[in-house]
Amino acid sequence: EQDVKYKTKESTELDKTVAETSSDRAGVQEELDAVLAYLKNIEKQCIAKAETFEERKARFEAELAGLKEALRVLEEETALLQRNSARHLRGLTVHVPMTA
C-alpha cells in the first residue's frame, strides 16, 4: 500500500513536470517561429539577388545613353565657346603709339 502511494505521488509529479515542459516547449516554439519569420524577412531585404541579363543590359544602355547625352552637351558648349573666342585673340594687346 505504501508502494502504491509512492508510485501515485511520483506519477502525479511526473505528469506535472510533463505539462510544464510541454508548455515551455510551446512557448519556445512560438519564439522560434517568430525569429525564423523575422530572419526570412531580413534575408529578403539583405541578400543580394543576381541581376538578370536583361536587367544588366537595360542598366548599361541607360548609363550609355546618359553618357552620350553628357558628351553631346559638352561638345555643344565647347563649340559655343570656340565661336565666341574666335573674335578675341588671346594674348593680343593693341598698342597705341604715344604722340607728343
LONU-59623 format. One record per residue (C-alpha): residue number from 1; residue in three letters; chain; x negated, y, z. Coordinates in steps of 0.001 Angstrom, whole numbers, plus 500000, padded with zeros to 6 digits. Each point is the difference from the previous one (the first is absolute). Layout:
REM LONU-59623
(NUM,ALA,A,(X,Y,Z)) ...
//
This chain:
REM LONU-59623
(1,GLU,A,(500000,500000,500000)) (2,GLN,A,(497128,502375,500809)) (3,ASP,A,(498475,499102,496679)) (4,VAL,A,(503246,500918,498201)) (5,LYS,A,(500102,503420,501732)) (6,TYR,A,(496389,500660,499044)) (7,LYS,A,(500573,498963,496384)) (8,THR,A,(503174,502113,499793)) (9,LYS,A,(498192,503045,501386)) (10,GLU,A,(497093,499441,497631)) (11,SER,A,(502397,499619,497074)) (12,THR,A,(501796,503224,500949)) (13,GLU,A,(496699,501875,500218)) (14,LEU,A,(498895,498611,496645)) (15,ASP,A,(503334,501024,498419)) (16,LYS,A,(499497,503512,501370)) (17,THR,A,(496424,500115,498668)) (18,VAL,A,(501152,498820,496577)) (19,ALA,A,(502713,502675,499913)) (20,GLU,A,(497524,502751,500964)) (21,THR,A,(497420,498767,497500)) (22,SER,A,(502596,499820,497235)) (23,SER,A,(501126,503532,500802)) (24,ASP,A,(496402,501225,500003)) (25,ARG,A,(499374,498279,496675)) (26,ALA,A,(503079,501616,498461)) (27,GLY,A,(498824,503443,501146)) (28,VAL,A,(496502,499455,498669)) (29,GLN,A,(501420,498691,496713)) (30,GLU,A,(502066,503208,499646)) (31,GLU,A,(496870,502094,500558)) (32,LEU,A,(498053,497906,497507)) (33,ASP,A,(502740,500366,497379)) (34,ALA,A,(500006,503782,500478)) (35,VAL,A,(496209,500203,499728)) (36,LEU,A,(499967,497831,496866)) (37,ALA,A,(502710,502162,498392)) (38,TYR,A,(497983,503126,500831)) (39,LEU,A,(496832,498399,498603)) (40,LYS,A,(501789,499109,496772)) (41,ASN,A,(501172,503609,499665)) (42,ILE,A,(496496,501364,500671)) (43,GLU,A,(498450,497584,497501)) (44,LYS,A,(502414,501197,497295)) (45,GLN,A,(498839,503567,500600)) (46,CYS,A,(496284,499390,500482)) (47,ILE,A,(498891,497163,497787)) (48,ALA,A,(498976,501276,496601)) (49,LYS,A,(501760,498371,497115)) (50,ALA,A,(498126,499507,496751)) (51,GLU,A,(501122,502307,497238)) (52,THR,A,(501423,498398,496916)) (53,PHE,A,(498333,500671,496663)) (54,GLU,A,(502932,502182,498963)) (55,GLU,A,(499670,502132,503149)) (56,ARG,A,(496252,500440,499514)) (57,LYS,A,(500494,500828,496329)) (58,ALA,A,(502700,502583,500770)) (59,ARG,A,(497855,501600,502716)) (60,PHE,A,(496980,500113,497688)) (61,GLU,A,(502032,501505,497148)) (62,ALA,A,(501438,502671,502298)) (63,GLU,A,(496501,500853,501256)) (64,LEU,A,(498682,500108,496426)) (65,ALA,A,(502850,502285,498896)) (66,GLY,A,(499248,502337,502907)) (67,LEU,A,(496317,500117,499101)) (68,LYS,A,(500803,500706,496341)) (69,GLU,A,(502299,502834,501052)) (70,ALA,A,(497306,501449,502267)) (71,LEU,A,(497469,499817,497171)) (72,ARG,A,(502414,501739,497617)) (73,VAL,A,(500576,502820,502507)) (74,LEU,A,(496280,500420,500592)) (75,GLU,A,(499279,500084,496269)) (76,GLU,A,(502706,502644,499463)) (77,GLU,A,(498623,502144,502823)) (78,THR,A,(496465,499633,498619)) (79,ALA,A,(501208,501019,496523)) (80,LEU,A,(501726,503062,501452)) (81,LEU,A,(496900,500991,501927)) (82,GLN,A,(497813,499593,496930)) (83,ARG,A,(502330,502161,497877)) (84,ASN,A,(499990,502756,502614)) (85,SER,A,(496255,499910,500557)) (86,ALA,A,(499238,500094,496260)) (87,ARG,A,(500809,503708,500067)) (88,HIS,A,(497435,500656,502711)) (89,LEU,A,(496418,498982,499681)) (90,ARG,A,(498412,498951,503224)) (91,GLY,A,(496872,501840,501013)) (92,LEU,A,(500414,502699,497375)) (93,THR,A,(499584,503509,501304)) (94,VAL,A,(500642,503000,497794)) (95,HIS,A,(497246,502594,500475)) (96,VAL,A,(500866,503587,499294)) (97,PRO,A,(496975,502152,499123)) (98,MET,A,(499602,503009,502255)) (99,THR,A,(500006,503388,498301)) (100,ALA,A,(498449,502968,501653)) 
//
